[in-house]
């Protein structure tokens, strides 16, 4: 997946550079569309990283490494503020930790 993200990023940069050399309404719309793609890519990347932090936190929780688990779940939440399961599991870890 990281390779695809890098490849897409290079493509967006190349297209943006190419379009900036000419001016027209079509080019402006194209640049706007590319900017939206960058935003979408960032959201997808954040969601993937949040999922990875959730999985890491779960490993720490199972191994009884509660402080590390809490930090991992907090990292997941920082990347995706609406990640309800990360909030829920982090709360469980606080209870387990005592």
MMTF fields as JSON, N, C-alpha, C and O atoms, coordinates in Angstrom:
{
  "mmtfVersion": "1.0.0",
  "mmtfProducer": "UNKNOWN",
  "numBonds": 391,
  "numAtoms": 392,
  "numGroups": 98,
  "numChains": 1,
  "numModels": 1,
  "chainsPerModel": [1],
  "groupsPerChain": [98],
  "chainIdList": ["A"],
  "bondAtomList": [4, 2, 8, 6, 12, 10, 16, 14, 20, 18, 24, 22, 28, 26, 32, 30, 36, 34, 40, 38, 44, 42, 48, 46, 52, 50, 56, 54, 60, 58, 64, 62, 68, 66, 72, 70, 76, 74, 80, 78, 84, 82, 88, 86, 92, 90, 96, 94, 100, 98, 104, 102, 108, 106, 112, 110, 116, 114, 120, 118, 124, 122, 128, 126, 132, 130, 136, 134, 140, 138, 144, 142, 148, 146, 152, 150, 156, 154, 160, 158, 164, 162, 168, 166, 172, 170, 176, 174, 180, 178, 184, 182, 188, 186, 192, 190, 196, 194, 200, 198, 204, 202, 208, 206, 212, 210, 216, 214, 220, 218, 224, 222, 228, 226, 232, 230, 236, 234, 240, 238, 244, 242, 248, 246, 252, 250, 256, 254, 260, 258, 264, 262, 268, 266, 272, 270, 276, 274, 280, 278, 284, 282, 288, 286, 292, 290, 296, 294, 300, 298, 304, 302, 308, 306, 312, 310, 316, 314, 320, 318, 324, 322, 328, 326, 332, 330, 336, 334, 340, 338, 344, 342, 348, 346, 352, 350, 356, 354, 360, 358, 364, 362, 368, 366, 372, 370, 376, 374, 380, 378, 384, 382, 388, 386],
  "bondOrderList": [1, 1, 1, 1, 1, 1, 1, 1, 1, 1, 1, 1, 1, 1, 1, 1, 1, 1, 1, 1, 1, 1, 1, 1, 1, 1, 1, 1, 1, 1, 1, 1, 1, 1, 1, 1, 1, 1, 1, 1, 1, 1, 1, 1, 1, 1, 1, 1, 1, 1, 1, 1, 1, 1, 1, 1, 1, 1, 1, 1, 1, 1, 1, 1, 1, 1, 1, 1, 1, 1, 1, 1, 1, 1, 1, 1, 1, 1, 1, 1, 1, 1, 1, 1, 1, 1, 1, 1, 1, 1, 1, 1, 1, 1, 1, 1, 1],
  "groupList": [{"groupName": "UNK", "atomNameList": ["N", "CA", "C", "O"], "elementList": ["N", "C", "C", "O"], "formalChargeList": [0, 0, 0, 0], "bondAtomList": [1, 0, 2, 1, 3, 2], "bondOrderList": [1, 1, 2], "singleLetterCode": "X", "chemCompType": "L-PEPTIDE LINKING"}],
  "groupTypeList": [0, 0, 0, 0, 0, 0, 0, 0, 0, 0, 0, 0, 0, 0, 0, 0, 0, 0, 0, 0, 0, 0, 0, 0, 0, 0, 0, 0, 0, 0, 0, 0, 0, 0, 0, 0, 0, 0, 0, 0, 0, 0, 0, 0, 0, 0, 0, 0, 0, 0, 0, 0, 0, 0, 0, 0, 0, 0, 0, 0, 0, 0, 0, 0, 0, 0, 0, 0, 0, 0, 0, 0, 0, 0, 0, 0, 0, 0, 0, 0, 0, 0, 0, 0, 0, 0, 0, 0, 0, 0, 0, 0, 0, 0, 0, 0, 0, 0],
  "groupIdList": [1, 2, 3, 4, 5, 6, 7, 8, 9, 10, 11, 12, 13, 14, 15, 16, 17, 18, 19, 20, 21, 22, 23, 24, 25, 26, 27, 28, 29, 30, 31, 32, 33, 34, 35, 36, 37, 38, 39, 40, 41, 42, 43, 44, 45, 46, 47, 48, 49, 50, 51, 52, 53, 54, 55, 56, 57, 58, 59, 60, 61, 62, 63, 64, 65, 66, 67, 68, 69, 70, 71, 72, 73, 74, 75, 76, 77, 78, 79, 80, 81, 82, 83, 84, 85, 86, 87, 88, 89, 90, 91, 92, 93, 94, 95, 96, 97, 98],
  "secStructList": [7, 2, 2, 2, 2, 2, 2, 2, 2, 2, 2, 2, 2, 2, 2, 2, 2, 2, 2, 2, 6, 1, 7, 1, 2, 2, 2, 2, 2, 2, 2, 2, 2, 2, 2, 2, 2, 2, 2, 2, 2, 2, 2, 2, 2, 2, 2, 2, 2, 2, 2, 2, 2, 2, 2, 2, 2, 2, 2, 2, 2, 2, 6, 6, 7, 2, 2, 2, 2, 2, 2, 2, 2, 2, 2, 2, 2, 2, 2, 7, 6, 6, 7, 2, 2, 2, 2, 2, 2, 2, 2, 2, 2, 2, 2, 2, 2, 7],
  "xCoordList": [0.825, 0.0, 0.872, 0.552, 1.978, 2.849, 3.413, 3.57, 3.722, 4.225, 3.207, 3.559, 1.941, 0.88, 0.71, 0.498, 0.804, 0.662, 1.797, 1.572, 3.013, 4.174, 4.028, 4.309, 3.594, 3.411, 2.346, 2.525, 1.235, 0.168, 0.652, 0.307, 1.449, 1.983, 2.872, 2.787, 3.714, 4.578, 3.748, 4.059, 2.704, 1.834, 1.149, 1.089, 0.635, -0.035, 0.944, 0.59, 2.164, 3.164, 3.493, 3.61, 3.64, 3.963, 2.824, 3.058, 1.592, 0.432, 0.291, 0.011, 0.48, 0.367, 1.405, 1.092, 2.626, 3.699, 3.39, 3.593, 2.899, 2.563, 1.43, 1.492, 0.406, -0.75, -0.44, -1.068, 0.504, 0.825, 1.525, 1.608, 2.019, 2.726, 1.769, 2.182, 0.509, -0.481, -1.612, -1.822, -2.345, -3.439, -4.732, -4.777, -5.756, -7.103, -8.047, -7.608, -9.339, -10.316, -10.2, -10.346, -9.94, -9.809, -8.611, -8.692, -7.506, -6.32, -6.622, -6.227, -7.306, -7.651, -8.506, -8.302, -9.463, -10.296, -9.462, -9.67, -8.514, -7.638, -6.796, -6.636, -6.256, -5.469, -6.328, -5.884, -7.551, -8.48, -8.769, -8.793, -8.987, -9.237, -8.038, -8.199, -6.831, -5.627, -5.491, -5.061, -5.852, -5.795, -6.749, -6.418, -7.934, -8.887, -8.331, -8.536, -7.626, -7.015, -5.994, -5.913, -5.216, -4.235, -4.924, -4.448, -6.037, -6.781, -7.321, -7.221, -7.892, -8.417, -7.305, -7.485, -6.157, -5.021, -4.583, -4.277, -4.553, -4.161, -5.139, -4.723, -6.441, -7.443, -7.253, -7.315, -7.024, -6.831, -5.581, -5.595, -4.507, -3.258, -3.47, -3.016, -4.153, -4.414, -5.248, -4.985, -6.248, -7.089, -6.299, -6.495, -5.418, -4.576, -3.63, -3.46, -3.019, -2.113, -2.867, -2.358, -4.064, -4.878, -5.19, -5.129, -5.522, -5.806, -4.564, -4.665, -3.392, -2.151, -1.89, -1.472, -2.135, -1.96, -2.942, -2.592, -4.167, -5.159, -4.672, -4.754, -4.169, -3.668, -2.458, -2.336, -1.571, -0.396, -0.835, -0.315, -1.788, -2.299, -2.916, -2.778, -3.592, -4.219, -3.153, -3.331, -2.061, -0.961, -0.398, -0.189, -0.156, 0.337, -0.642, -0.226, -1.929, -2.949, -2.929, -2.936, -2.905, -2.899, -1.662, -1.726, -0.535, 0.713, 0.837, 1.86, -0.195, -0.18, 0.647, 0.934, 1.035, 1.808, 0.831, 0.69, 0.167, -0.958, -0.585, -1.307, 0.52, 0.908, 1.203, 0.818, 1.885, 2.167, 0.868, 0.707, -0.048, -1.338, -2.102, -2.662, -2.125, -2.83, -2.234, -2.968, -0.921, -0.266, -0.61, -0.845, -0.64, -0.969, -2.411, -2.671, -3.343, -4.744, -4.923, -5.727, -4.181, -4.237, -3.703, -4.225, -2.666, -2.137, -3.173, -3.315, -3.901, -4.96, -6.035, -6.517, -6.401, -7.433, -6.954, -7.736, -5.672, -5.132, -5.218, -5.41, -5.078, -5.154, -6.587, -6.866, -7.499, -8.901, -9.755, -10.015, -10.181, -10.923, -12.262, -12.842, -12.755, -14.037, -13.873, -14.821, -12.7, -12.397, -12.933, -12.189, -14.229, -14.922, -14.297, -14.187, -13.891, -13.336, -12.043, -11.77, -11.249, -10.011, -10.331, -9.663, -11.358, -11.781, -12.241, -11.873, -13.05, -13.624, -12.53, -12.522, -11.618, -10.581, -9.617, -9.139, -9.334, -8.473, -9.121, -8.437, -10.422, -11.138, -11.044, -10.878, -11.149, -11.014, -9.626, -9.477, -8.613, -7.236, -7.084, -6.448, -7.663, -7.606, -8.229, -7.7, -9.359, -10.007, -9.118, -8.973, -8.521, -7.663, -6.425, -5.964, -5.903, -4.698, -4.963, -4.11, -6.176, -6.584, -6.111, -6.404],
  "yCoordList": [-1.188, 0.0, 1.254, 2.228, 1.238, 2.412, 2.731, 3.901, 1.692, 1.907, 2.602, 3.479, 2.217, 2.854, 4.318, 5.175, 4.598, 5.977, 6.827, 7.944, 6.299, 7.026, 7.251, 8.341, 6.233, 6.34, 7.386, 8.198, 7.366, 8.351, 9.756, 10.706, 9.886, 11.195, 11.751, 12.935, 10.909, 11.343, 11.737, 12.714, 10.978, 11.282, 12.633, 13.446, 12.868, 14.143, 15.297, 16.321, 15.149, 16.211, 16.478, 17.631, 15.42, 15.581, 16.269, 17.167, 15.847, 16.457, 17.917, 18.773, 18.203, 19.575, 20.463, 21.561, 19.985, 20.751, 21.015, 22.121, 19.993, 20.119, 21.122, 21.946, 21.049, 21.931, 23.376, 24.291, 23.597, 24.956, 25.74, 26.966, 25.069, 25.757, 26.412, 27.262, 26.029, 26.628, 27.198, 26.791, 28.153, 28.729, 28.672, 29.044, 28.21, 28.181, 27.717, 27.271, 27.826, 27.344, 25.84, 25.336, 25.132, 23.68, 23.327, 22.418, 24.041, 23.79, 24.097, 23.336, 25.183, 25.539, 24.458, 24.094, 23.951, 22.867, 21.621, 20.911, 21.363, 20.203, 20.324, 19.357, 21.529, 21.741, 21.578, 21.025, 22.061, 21.911, 20.436, 19.999, 19.678, 18.236, 17.524, 16.633, 17.915, 17.3, 17.62, 16.771, 18.828, 19.19, 18.319, 17.888, 18.059, 17.173, 15.765, 15.108, 15.294, 13.968, 13.9, 12.895, 14.958, 14.996, 14.894, 14.186, 15.597, 15.557, 14.151, 13.631, 13.533, 12.18, 11.193, 10.309, 11.347, 10.467, 10.602, 9.605, 11.824, 12.059, 11.386, 10.798, 11.466, 10.822, 9.315, 8.685, 8.736, 7.293, 6.882, 5.887, 7.643, 7.347, 7.427, 6.547, 8.472, 8.617, 7.451, 6.94, 7.032, 5.919, 4.617, 3.824, 4.398, 3.194, 3.225, 2.218, 4.371, 4.484, 4.337, 3.731, 4.884, 4.748, 3.279, 2.822, 2.547, 1.113, 0.368, -0.53, 0.746, 0.11, 0.388, -0.506, 1.625, 1.943, 1.161, 0.722, 0.985, 0.209, -1.23, -1.79, -1.817, -3.193, -3.296, -4.256, -2.313, -2.289, -2.187, -2.888, -1.313, -1.146, -2.417, -2.735, -3.137, -4.394, -5.425, -6.167, -5.471, -6.388, -6.015, -6.88, -4.724, -4.276, -4.629, -5.073, -4.436, -4.723, -6.188, -6.534, -7.045, -8.491, -8.905, -9.817, -8.233, -8.548, -7.848, -7.975, -7.113, -6.449, -5.179, -4.669, -4.659, -3.417, -2.251, -1.671, -1.938, -1.019, 0.413, 1.052, 0.914, 2.283, 2.415, 3.399, 1.421, 1.438, 1.309, 1.938, 0.489, 0.315, 1.629, 2.007, 2.321, 3.606, 4.606, 5.322, 4.66, 5.575, 5.211, 6.094, 3.923, 3.488, 3.859, 4.37, 3.606, 3.953, 5.465, 5.938, 6.216, 7.676, 8.154, 9.111, 7.492, 7.837, 7.559, 8.336, 6.451, 6.125, 7.208, 7.632, 7.643, 8.683, 10.006, 10.735, 10.323, 11.576, 11.599, 12.659, 10.439, 10.362, 10.329, 10.779, 9.795, 9.705, 9.993, 9.102, 11.241, 11.677, 10.966, 11.004, 10.326, 9.629, 8.126, 7.379, 7.667, 6.245, 5.693, 5.543, 5.393, 5.004, 3.79, 3.754, 2.809, 1.586, 1.898, 1.279, 2.844, 3.215, 3.858, 3.588, 4.713, 5.303, 4.206, 4.187, 3.303, 2.238, 1.346, 1.083, 0.888, -0.025, 0.694, 0.106, 1.964, 2.72, 2.803, 2.676, 3.011, 3.028, 1.694, 1.649, 0.616, -0.72, -0.926, -1.534, -0.411, -0.551, 0.214, -0.278, 1.406, 2.146, 1.327, 1.3, 0.653, -0.2, -1.389, -1.719, -2.031, -3.191, -2.793, -3.53, -1.61, -1.127, -0.867, -1.09, -0.388, -0.146, 1.082, 1.37],
  "zCoordList": [0.0, 0.0, 0.0, -0.682, 0.765, 0.825, -0.546, -0.897, -1.331, -2.682, -3.558, -4.347, -3.428, -4.203, -3.815, -4.674, -2.529, -2.069, -2.622, -3.089, -2.571, -3.095, -4.602, -5.101, -5.312, -6.767, -7.089, -7.997, -6.343, -6.559, -6.252, -6.954, -5.202, -4.833, -5.947, -6.275, -6.522, -7.614, -8.838, -9.52, -9.106, -10.242, -10.043, -10.965, -8.841, -8.547, -8.721, -9.305, -8.227, -8.362, -9.825, -10.24, -10.597, -12.014, -12.759, -13.568, -12.485, -13.15, -12.74, -13.579, -11.471, -10.989, -11.662, -12.124, -11.711, -12.35, -13.819, -14.319, -14.497, -15.914, -16.132, -17.045, -15.3, -15.458, -15.089, -15.621, -14.201, -13.782, -14.886, -14.809, -15.889, -16.98, -17.973, -18.762, -17.94, -18.841, -18.004, -16.861, -18.589, -17.817, -18.611, -19.783, -17.97, -18.535, -17.429, -16.369, -17.689, -16.715, -16.526, -15.412, -17.6, -17.513, -16.633, -15.807, -16.808, -15.99, -14.525, -13.641, -14.262, -12.886, -12.246, -11.088, -13.007, -12.488, -12.234, -11.251, -13.132, -12.962, -11.7, -10.956, -11.462, -10.246, -8.999, -7.993, -9.078, -7.964, -7.698, -6.547, -8.759, -8.617, -8.006, -7.172, -8.422, -7.862, -6.376, -5.595, -5.987, -4.571, -3.766, -2.662, -4.315, -3.64, -3.512, -2.492, -4.543, -4.478, -3.354, -2.647, -3.183, -2.098, -0.739, 0.148, -0.575, 0.681, 0.919, 2.03, -0.111, 0.022, 0.36, 1.197, -0.294, -0.032, 1.425, 2.078, 1.929, 3.314, 4.27, 5.269, 3.973, 4.821, 4.831, 5.886, 3.657, 3.557, 4.331, 5.055, 4.177, 4.883, 6.393, 7.124, 6.87, 8.299, 8.824, 9.913, 8.059, 8.488, 8.567, 9.489, 7.614, 7.632, 8.826, 9.513, 9.072, 10.211, 11.532, 12.475, 11.6, 12.811, 13.074, 14.215, 12.023, 12.16, 12.653, 13.489, 12.132, 12.576, 14.06, 14.796, 14.496, 15.91, 16.775, 17.871, 16.29, 17.022, 17.201, 18.294, 16.125, 16.187, 17.114, 17.876, 17.05, 17.93, 19.39, 20.258, 19.643, 21.001, 21.535, 22.716, 20.675, 21.099, 21.488, 22.454, 20.747, 21.092, 22.461, 23.311, 22.665, 23.965, 25.086, 26.156, 24.846, 25.863, 26.243, 27.424, 25.239, 25.491, 26.285, 27.109, 26.034, 26.733, 28.086, 28.759, 28.482, 29.775, 29.816, 30.899, 28.667, 28.596, 28.428, 27.351, 29.533, 29.48, 29.091, 28.326, 29.604, 29.254, 27.756, 27.124, 27.202, 25.762, 24.962, 23.916, 25.463, 24.783, 24.757, 23.728, 25.882, 25.963, 24.982, 24.301, 24.906, 23.964, 22.52, 21.694, 22.217, 20.852, 20.501, 19.411, 21.414, 21.142, 21.028, 20.225, 21.824, 21.739, 20.393, 19.823, 19.883, 18.549, 17.473, 16.529, 17.611, 16.65, 16.664, 15.614, 17.85, 17.99, 17.409, 16.799, 17.595, 17.057, 15.534, 14.937, 14.909, 13.448, 12.938, 11.827, 13.753, 13.351, 14.588, 15.397, 14.721, 15.912, 16.082, 17.167, 15.044, 15.109, 15.263, 15.02, 15.659, 15.745, 17.062, 18.031, 17.088, 18.317, 18.992, 20.217, 18.219, 18.819, 19.578, 20.606, 19.086, 19.781, 21.126, 22.124, 21.15, 22.427, 23.386, 24.56, 22.858, 23.688, 24.278, 25.481, 23.442, 23.913, 24.855, 25.825, 24.57, 25.479, 26.862, 27.877, 26.9, 28.18, 28.903, 30.122, 28.152, 28.748, 29.345, 30.405, 28.647, 29.137, 30.456, 31.388, 30.535, 31.8, 32.927, 34.038, 32.645, 33.652, 34.021, 35.197, 33.007, 33.26, 34.062, 34.933, 33.744, 34.417, 35.895, 36.754, 36.162, 37.547, 38.125, 39.286]
}
